Amino acid sequence: MRLDFIRPLYERRGPYASVYLGALTEPERESSWRGVRDRLGGADPATIEALHERAVEPAVAMFATHGDVVLSERLSEPPGELATWSPLPHVTPMLMRRGENVPHLRVIVDHAGAELTVFGGGSPRTSTLRAESWPLQKTAQGGWSQRRYENSVESTWEKNVALVAGEIDDQVRRIGAELVIVAGDPKSRAMLCDHLGTKAADRVMMVEHGSHSDRGGFELDVESALDEWLEGRRAELLDRHREAAGPVGPRQVFHALREGRVHAVLSPGELPEPVWIGDGGTQLAPEAEELRLWGVEQPVTERADSALARAAAMTDAELWFSDEVSDVAAVIRY
């Protein structure tokens, strides 16, 4: 999981109020809020008020400091009512339920062009791509012009597919897409692959269902394709970690994070054990004295998972949850 979206949390100095609310009715929500407020005993009034104003949203995770809600995200499976006041935002419950967001493109292509939806770099964006609209259909009209007409149709298809391929190549570069999921007319799909650049072509996954008039099967195929990619990616990282005998345990992983050598953190889930942190993103250690040796004058305690999430986000490392690791581990960049 890429953690770019939580980086703004660490650009604001804490402490943070972290609040998780379930999908509640209006009367339940107000009663629940009173319990949440009581558990945020150390929070300043402005931060409490900012959270209260946003508490009307159902099934939400909110993170606020100094009177501002810095991040708010809807959750499909909220962890239940939860509220903490701590040096760092308590993001792990949100990350575990949010799942890995895979930057990808969804393409439904036919001889007239394509519908392209981009998932990554912001909200999903859909565009319809058409180069030429005539002629598109081959006919059996016969006569001396038949072959010339068919060649014209092929040329129009080719231009439309080339336009779509160019846009896909551009978007793959722009958002760092991991997958290009393609559905639609079989011949158009084959032509599209012939026109794609190497980077995009290597990321193509064909699915069987999907047309401009039928979306249900396409959406199911897309979810299956994303799940398959995620499982493959997780397995790849686990294999890389084992083959390289990567760091295992807080002490080794913290050291690698401080040196900026971690490509991905592998976590078994929530890690409530206390560790020591400083103000800097990679200032974390099992003991306070270790941080003092690094120049941190006043280390404070924090949950291990919160400290790891900050360090990963601030060093562009990924974070993956897996039940195949019993302790925190890391995949090294070099």
Sequence and secondary structure as in RCSB ss.txt:
>XXXX:A:sequence
MRLDFIRPLYERRGPYASVYLGALTEPERESSWRGVRDRLGGADPATIEALHERAVEPAVAMFATHGDVVLSERL
SEPPGELATWSPLPHVTPMLMRRGENVPHLRVIVDHAGAELTVFGGGSPRTSTLRAESWPLQKTAQGGWSQRRYE
NSVESTWEKNVALVAGEIDDQVRRIGAELVIVAGDPKSRAMLCDHLGTKAADRVMMVEHGSHSDRGGFELDVESA
LDEWLEGRRAELLDRHREAAGPVGPRQVFHALREGRVHAVLSPGELPEPVWIGDGGTQLAPEAEELRLWGVEQPV
TERADSALARAAAMTDAELWFSDEVSDVAAVIRY
>XXXX:A:secstr
   GGGHHHHTS   EEEEEE S  HHHHHHHHHHHHHH TTS HHHHHHHHHHTTSSSEEEEEETTEEEEEEE 
SS  SSEEEEESS   HHHHHHH     EEEEEEETTEEEEEEESSSS EEEEE S  SS       STTHHHHH
HHHHHHHHHHHHHHHHHHHHHHHHHT SEEEEEE HHHHHHHHHHS HHHHTTEEE S   SS  HHHHHHHHHH
HHHHHHHHHHHHHHHHHHTT  BSHHHHHHHHHTT EEEEEE S    EEEE SSTT EESSHHHHHHTT SS E
EEEHHHHHHHHHHHTT EEEE TT SS EEEE  
